[in-house]
Structures are given as C-alpha cells and as structure tokens.
Amino acid sequence: MSLDRHYDILPELVSLSGQDIVLAPVDFYVMKDIPAIKGKFYIQKLIEEGEHEHQDFKYAISDARKIARSISAFANNDGGRLLVGVKDNGNIAGIPNEEDIYMLEYAAEAYCVPPQKIDITAFKVEHGAIVLRASVAKSDVRPVYVKEEKNKLVAYYRVKDENIMVHPLLVEAWKLQGQTLGQLFTLSVAEKSLLQFLEANPLSTMEEYIFATHTSRITAESVITRLLAAGIITMEHTPSGFKLKLV
C-alpha cells in the first residue's frame, strides 16, 4: 500500500535526517480516487430511513470479512447499500480517510465468491465530513458466498436489518435454478403432497412436513429444493427459523 494513501506530502512536513526521510502525518485527508459531491440533505434523508432490508450503517470499516457478509446478504436479496461513516444511531461521524474505500473493494473482491462489483460514491455532508454510499446490486448468479475462517463458504441473506445465514436448501435451490432454467416442469406425487400440505398448513417447517406426511428426510429435501428452484414455494425467516410457504 503506497504512502500517499496515508499522507499528503507537503514540503513543510518533510524533514531530512541523514539519508532518511521522515514523513509527518497530517490531520486531513484528500479523497484522491473518488471526488466527494455535495449531499447533506440526500444522506440525511437516507439516514432517516434507518437500517432496513436494503440499508446498513457502518461507523468504520475494520473487518473486511464482516463487510463481505453485508455485501453477500444484499447481493443474494434484492440489492442494497452501505452508508459508511454513519453510526448505528444515525449520527454522522464521517470517514477518517480513503482507506475505507480500499477496504470496501477488498471485501467485495477478496472475500466474496464470486467477487462482487460495488458502486462507491462519496458525499460531503455537515462540517465537511465524508460519507460513503456503497451500492450493491442483486446478483445475477446466486448464491454469493463469503470466505469465512478456514475458507468455509457461507451465503448470507438480508432480513430486516440483519445478515442471516441462508438455509442450506435455499442455497441448493439457487444452484439448481441455473441448471434447470427454461426446462419443462412436471410435479411428482411427493411434490404435490408438499403443496397440499402447505395449502393446509401455511408457514411450516420441513420437520413439520416430514412428521405429518411420513416422508423421508432425503425425499423431503429433494422435493423442497426442486420447488424452491421452480419458484413455486419460498422460505421465510421467522424468529423461530426458516419456514416454507406457497408463493
């Protein structure tokens, strides 16, 4: 990482000591890569919305993997944005320097699988503070994973103001969608049974379906994955976990 990302090198701030050059850090930073535009009222309007399914506040970026979870969650949902330099309570702190830009890009490229493209805009708000808006589009190919510790791949989904780990069957359904796109779909006996069960028992768990219909777990997982991929049923996250329902 080059020194000019951390220092504005001005003649009066450089001193010579033998052959060594000592750089003194300054108390201001210039956004070299992304020019800041005026956006006080725009950013304030976004902040008034609070954190929700499509918006997350970040006071500062110190953990690229944690940021990647938000990017994954937005990409696997319908997209969203990060407001960097905003505290959880909505107070504007601003970013200290452009390092947050590099951390955002690093999180999207090094920790997301496949790598994600994010659109970063810098806004100058009150008292000259800079807030970053990092927009994440819905991914054309899901799932979007995060490289967790030991390179374990985990997909996330945005539910209200939280990043939730995606149910394994929904991950498999997303994979299947890409493989079966455009194919004719004929319901099996087991699939019809699940639809009838959900019609009578909206918002049910897989375990409830297995118990009520005496279906094997292997068959239940296969049926649920196929119907999820076809868009006939969906999964909804509730306080007690993921549940199935008809679309």
VENDAQUI-V918710 format. One record per residue. RES is the residue in three letters. OMEGA is omega in degrees with one decimal (999 if undefined). Layout:
RES|OMEGA  RES|OMEGA
This chain:
MET|-174.4  SER|-178.7  LEU|-174.9  ASP|172.6  ARG|-177.0  HIS|-174.5  TYR|165.2  ASP|-172.0  ILE|178.1  LEU|-175.9  PRO|-175.7  GLU|-179.1  LEU|-179.4  VAL|177.4  SER|-178.5  LEU|177.0  SER|-174.8  GLY|178.5  GLN|-176.1  ASP|175.3  ILE|-179.3  VAL|179.7  LEU|177.7  ALA|-179.6  PRO|178.2  VAL|-175.0  ASP|173.9  PHE|-177.6  TYR|179.4  VAL|177.9  MET|-173.0  LYS|-173.1  ASP|-176.1  ILE|179.2  PRO|-179.7  ALA|176.9  ILE|-179.6  LYS|-178.5  GLY|-176.4  LYS|-175.2  PHE|177.8  TYR|-179.5  ILE|179.2  GLN|178.2  LYS|177.6  LEU|-179.4  ILE|179.6  GLU|176.7  GLU|-176.0  GLY|175.9  GLU|-179.5  HIS|-174.7  GLU|-176.0  HIS|-178.6  GLN|-179.1  ASP|176.5  PHE|174.6  LYS|179.3  TYR|178.5  ALA|-179.4  ILE|179.1  SER|-176.2  ASP|-177.1  ALA|-179.8  ARG|178.7  LYS|176.7  ILE|179.3  ALA|177.8  ARG|177.3  SER|179.2  ILE|177.3  SER|-178.0  ALA|178.7  PHE|-176.9  ALA|179.0  ASN|177.5  ASN|-179.7  ASP|-179.3  GLY|-179.0  GLY|-178.3  ARG|172.5  LEU|172.2  LEU|-175.3  VAL|-174.9  GLY|179.7  VAL|179.9  LYS|-179.2  ASP|-179.4  ASN|177.4  GLY|178.0  ASN|-179.0  ILE|176.3  ALA|-175.9  GLY|178.0  ILE|-178.2  PRO|-179.8  ASN|-175.7  GLU|179.1  GLU|179.5  ASP|177.7  ILE|-179.7  TYR|178.5  MET|176.5  LEU|-179.6  GLU|179.4  TYR|179.1  ALA|-177.5  ALA|-174.5  GLU|-173.8  ALA|-175.8  TYR|178.6  CYS|179.3  VAL|-3.2  PRO|178.9  PRO|-178.0  GLN|175.3  LYS|178.0  ILE|-179.3  ASP|-174.9  ILE|175.8  THR|178.6  ALA|179.8  PHE|175.1  LYS|-176.9  VAL|-174.5  GLU|178.0  HIS|176.8  GLY|179.3  ALA|179.2  ILE|174.9  VAL|177.8  LEU|169.9  ARG|179.4  ALA|-177.0  SER|-179.5  VAL|179.9  ALA|172.6  LYS|-177.5  SER|175.2  ASP|-179.8  VAL|176.4  ARG|9.0  PRO|168.1  VAL|-176.0  TYR|169.3  VAL|174.8  LYS|177.5  GLU|-178.9  GLU|-177.7  LYS|177.6  ASN|174.9  LYS|-178.5  LEU|-179.7  VAL|177.5  ALA|-179.1  TYR|-179.5  TYR|-177.8  ARG|176.6  VAL|-174.4  LYS|-178.7  ASP|-177.9  GLU|172.5  ASN|-174.7  ILE|174.5  MET|-177.3  VAL|177.0  HIS|-177.7  PRO|-179.8  LEU|177.3  LEU|175.0  VAL|179.7  GLU|179.1  ALA|178.0  TRP|177.4  LYS|-177.3  LEU|179.6  GLN|-178.8  GLY|-177.3  GLN|-173.2  THR|-177.2  LEU|177.3  GLY|-179.8  GLN|175.7  LEU|-174.9  PHE|176.7  THR|-177.6  LEU|174.1  SER|178.3  VAL|-179.1  ALA|179.9  GLU|176.1  LYS|179.3  SER|179.3  LEU|179.9  LEU|177.5  GLN|179.4  PHE|-178.5  LEU|175.9  GLU|179.3  ALA|-176.5  ASN|-179.0  PRO|177.7  LEU|-178.9  SER|177.1  THR|176.4  MET|-179.3  GLU|178.1  GLU|177.4  TYR|179.3  ILE|-177.5  PHE|-174.8  ALA|-175.0  THR|-178.9  HIS|178.9  THR|178.1  SER|-179.1  ARG|-179.0  ILE|179.2  THR|-178.8  ALA|-179.4  GLU|179.7  SER|-178.6  VAL|-178.7  ILE|-179.9  THR|-178.2  ARG|-179.1  LEU|173.8  LEU|-179.4  ALA|-179.1  ALA|-179.7  GLY|179.9  ILE|174.2  ILE|178.0  THR|176.5  MET|177.5  GLU|179.1  HIS|178.7  THR|177.8  PRO|-179.9  SER|176.8  GLY|-178.6  PHE|176.9  LYS|-177.3  LEU|173.7  LYS|176.7  LEU|177.2  VAL|999
